[in-house]
Amino acid sequence: MEIKINKKDNGVTYVKLTGRLDTPAAQEVAEDVTALSEEASGTIILDCSELAYISSSGLRLFLTLRKAAANKGGNVIVKSISDDIRQVFMMTGFLNLFQIED
């Protein structure tokens, strides 16, 4: 699992997720997500175009980030999810929780 964070001057943070966001990977990137949560007053764009898999632990990180953004007046946009991950989002109700863009 690889995560690249690029903060823009206009309050937008672009996060590129690559690989499998399974339980061990979620534990590895939890610190990065915590740092993002602390600065979640702007827009966070999660680019999932290269995300191959997401586990319940990965979903929990997305939800943590969404809650932090909502509490600070920010928002989270999830971009370019695969059909498989879209199915997971649909089954878990996450499609209704996040702004999803293609």
C-alpha positions as CSV (number, residue, x, y, z in Angstrom):
1,M,0.0,0.0,0.0
2,E,1.3,3.4,-1.0
3,I,-0.2,6.8,0.0
4,K,1.0,10.1,-1.5
5,I,-0.3,13.3,0.0
6,N,-0.1,16.6,-1.9
7,K,-1.4,19.7,-0.2
8,K,-2.4,22.6,-2.5
9,D,-2.4,26.3,-1.5
10,N,-6.2,26.6,-2.1
11,G,-7.1,24.3,0.8
12,V,-7.3,21.1,-1.3
13,T,-5.4,18.1,-0.2
14,Y,-5.0,15.4,-2.9
15,V,-4.4,11.9,-1.7
16,K,-3.3,9.1,-4.1
17,L,-4.0,5.5,-2.8
18,T,-2.2,2.7,-4.6
19,G,-2.4,-1.0,-3.9
20,R,-4.5,-3.0,-1.3
21,L,-5.9,-1.2,1.7
22,D,-6.2,-4.3,3.8
23,T,-5.9,-4.5,7.6
24,P,-2.1,-4.5,7.7
25,A,-1.9,-1.6,5.2
26,A,-4.6,0.3,7.1
27,Q,-2.4,0.0,10.3
28,E,0.6,1.3,8.3
29,V,-1.2,4.4,6.9
30,A,-3.3,5.2,10.0
31,E,-0.7,7.8,11.1
32,D,-1.1,9.6,7.7
33,V,-4.9,9.5,8.0
34,T,-4.6,10.9,11.5
35,A,-2.5,13.8,10.2
36,L,-5.0,14.4,7.4
37,S,-7.9,14.4,10.0
38,E,-6.2,17.1,12.0
39,E,-6.1,19.4,8.9
40,A,-9.5,18.4,7.5
41,S,-11.0,21.9,7.3
42,G,-10.6,22.0,3.5
43,T,-11.3,19.6,0.7
44,I,-9.7,16.2,0.7
45,I,-9.7,14.3,-2.6
46,L,-9.0,10.6,-2.3
47,D,-7.9,9.3,-5.7
48,C,-8.7,5.6,-5.7
49,S,-7.9,5.0,-9.4
50,E,-5.1,2.6,-8.4
51,L,-6.7,1.2,-5.2
52,A,-7.2,-2.6,-5.9
53,Y,-8.9,-3.6,-2.6
54,I,-10.4,-2.1,0.5
55,S,-11.1,-4.0,3.8
56,S,-13.3,-3.0,6.7
57,S,-10.2,-1.5,8.3
58,G,-9.7,0.7,5.2
59,L,-13.3,1.7,5.2
60,R,-12.9,2.7,8.9
61,L,-10.1,5.0,7.9
62,F,-12.2,6.6,5.2
63,L,-15.0,7.1,7.7
64,T,-12.7,8.6,10.3
65,L,-11.5,11.1,7.8
66,R,-15.0,11.9,6.7
67,K,-16.1,12.5,10.4
68,A,-13.1,14.8,11.0
69,A,-13.8,16.8,7.9
70,A,-17.5,17.2,8.7
71,N,-16.6,18.4,12.2
72,K,-14.2,21.0,10.8
73,G,-16.3,22.2,8.0
74,G,-14.4,20.3,5.3
75,N,-15.4,17.6,2.9
76,V,-14.0,14.4,1.4
77,I,-14.4,13.5,-2.2
78,V,-13.6,9.9,-3.3
79,K,-12.6,9.7,-7.0
80,S,-12.2,7.0,-9.5
81,I,-13.2,3.9,-7.6
82,S,-13.2,0.6,-9.4
83,D,-16.4,-1.5,-9.9
84,D,-15.3,-3.9,-7.2
85,I,-14.7,-1.1,-4.7
86,R,-18.0,0.6,-5.7
87,Q,-19.7,-2.7,-4.9
88,V,-18.2,-2.7,-1.4
89,F,-19.2,0.9,-0.9
90,M,-22.8,0.0,-2.1
91,M,-23.1,-3.0,0.3
92,T,-21.8,-1.0,3.3
93,G,-23.8,2.2,2.6
94,F,-20.7,4.2,2.0
95,L,-22.0,5.4,-1.4
96,N,-24.5,7.5,0.6
97,L,-21.9,8.9,2.9
98,F,-19.3,10.1,0.4
99,Q,-19.3,12.3,-2.6
100,I,-18.1,9.9,-5.3
101,E,-16.7,11.2,-8.6
102,D,-15.5,9.3,-11.6
